[in-house]
Amino acid sequence: MAKLFTRLHGANADNSLYKEISRIEKQNLLILDDFGLQNLDKPQRDLLMEIIEDRHNKQATIIASQLKLDWMKVSFHPGSSWIEDNVFIFIYNSTKNESFSFPYAARREDLTVTVNIPAPDKGDHIHCWIFMKSYKKKDVSQNEYLNFQF
């Protein structure tokens, strides 16, 4: 997404914006990766909507997104937390009734993980639970709940 808006911004600066939009709209495949990771202002949203609407039923468009999570606050009972602990993630889109699970998504020492999910639509409610399982597979943390609305 960042590359797309960099190109559009450059085209706007040299007065070739509509030529660039037309070129993008004619591509056989447009992949919009990292959708939703950056906030778009109104002109960017309008441009993106124009491109998607003009491509609809004409050319293929793939929209993908990532969700970056961290777990600094998720902990086991005192004294039983290890950097080797495994991170488990469960994501549920209640608007679309879709769920995704990521067992062994990362290790505690990583402090963050990015998971790929289908791009949410505006207004979608994404629920996410993170929990840890000890590397010895004996202890499981309480889950940490995160809520996202797009």
C-alpha positions in Angstrom: 0.0 0.0 0.0 2.8 2.4 0.8 4.3 1.9 -2.7 1.0 2.6 -4.3 0.5 5.9 -2.5 4.1 6.9 -3.1 3.5 6.4 -6.8 0.2 8.3 -6.7 1.7 11.1 -4.7 4.6 11.4 -7.2 2.1 11.3 -10.1 0.0 14.0 -8.5 3.1 16.2 -8.1 4.0 16.1 -11.8 0.3 16.3 -13.0 0.1 12.7 -14.3 -2.2 11.4 -11.5 -5.1 10.3 -13.8 -2.6 8.7 -16.3 -1.1 6.7 -13.4 -4.6 5.7 -12.1 -5.5 4.6 -15.6 -2.3 2.5 -15.8 -3.0 0.9 -12.5 -6.6 0.1 -13.4 -5.5 -1.7 -16.5 -3.1 -4.1 -14.8 -4.3 -7.7 -15.0 -3.6 -8.2 -11.3 -3.4 -5.6 -8.5 -2.2 -6.8 -5.1 -2.9 -4.5 -2.2 -0.7 -5.9 0.6 -0.5 -4.6 4.1 -4.0 -3.2 3.8 -5.1 -1.5 6.9 -1.7 -1.1 8.4 -1.5 2.7 7.7 -4.3 5.2 8.1 -5.5 6.7 4.9 -6.7 10.3 4.7 -9.8 11.2 2.7 -8.0 11.9 -0.6 -6.2 8.6 -0.3 -9.4 6.7 0.5 -11.1 8.3 -2.4 -8.3 7.4 -4.8 -8.2 3.8 -3.6 -12.0 3.5 -3.9 -11.9 4.9 -7.4 -9.3 2.4 -8.5 -11.1 -0.6 -6.9 -14.5 0.5 -8.3 -13.1 0.9 -11.8 -11.4 -2.5 -11.6 -14.5 -4.3 -10.3 -15.6 -7.2 -12.6 -12.9 -6.2 -15.0 -9.5 -7.1 -13.5 -8.3 -9.2 -10.5 -7.6 -7.5 -7.2 -6.2 -9.2 -4.1 -6.4 -7.4 -0.8 -4.3 -8.8 2.0 -3.6 -7.5 5.5 -1.5 -8.1 8.5 -2.1 -7.7 12.1 0.9 -6.9 14.3 0.5 -8.0 17.9 2.7 -7.7 21.0 2.4 -9.4 24.3 4.4 -7.4 26.8 1.6 -7.6 29.3 0.6 -11.2 28.9 2.1 -13.2 31.7 2.0 -16.5 33.5 1.8 -16.8 37.2 4.8 -15.1 38.8 8.0 -17.1 38.5 6.8 -19.4 35.7 7.4 -17.3 32.6 10.2 -18.2 30.2 11.5 -16.6 27.1 11.1 -20.0 25.3 7.3 -19.9 26.0 5.2 -20.4 22.9 2.7 -17.8 21.8 -0.8 -18.9 20.6 -3.1 -16.5 18.8 -6.8 -16.9 18.0 -8.5 -14.2 15.8 -12.2 -14.0 15.2 -14.0 -11.6 12.8 -17.5 -11.4 14.3 -18.8 -9.4 11.4 -18.0 -12.1 8.9 -18.0 -15.1 11.3 -14.5 -16.0 10.3 -11.9 -17.4 12.7 -8.1 -17.9 12.4 -5.8 -19.7 14.7 -2.0 -19.4 14.9 -0.6 -22.1 17.2 3.1 -21.6 17.9 3.0 -18.2 16.2 6.1 -17.1 17.9 8.1 -17.4 21.1 7.8 -15.1 24.1 11.3 -13.6 23.5 10.2 -12.3 20.1 7.9 -9.7 21.9 5.9 -9.2 18.7 4.5 -11.1 15.7 2.8 -10.2 12.5 0.1 -12.5 11.2 -1.6 -12.5 7.8 -5.4 -12.3 7.7 -7.9 -11.5 5.0 -8.3 -7.7 4.8 -11.1 -6.5 7.0 -13.8 -4.3 5.7 -14.7 -1.0 7.3 -16.8 -1.6 10.3 -15.5 -5.2 10.9 -15.0 -6.2 14.5 -11.9 -8.2 15.0 -11.4 -10.0 18.3 -8.0 -11.4 19.2 -6.9 -13.6 22.1 -3.2 -14.3 22.9 -2.0 -16.8 25.4 1.3 -18.4 26.2 2.1 -22.1 26.8 5.3 -22.9 28.6 8.1 -24.4 26.7 7.8 -27.4 29.1 4.1 -27.6 28.1 3.0 -27.7 31.7 1.6 -24.1 32.2 -0.8 -22.0 30.2 -1.3 -18.3 30.8 -4.5 -16.5 31.1 -5.5 -15.1 27.7 -5.1 -11.5 26.8 -8.0 -10.1 24.8 -7.6 -7.4 22.1 -10.4 -5.8 20.2 -10.1 -4.0 16.9 -12.7 -2.2 14.8 -11.9 -1.2 11.2 
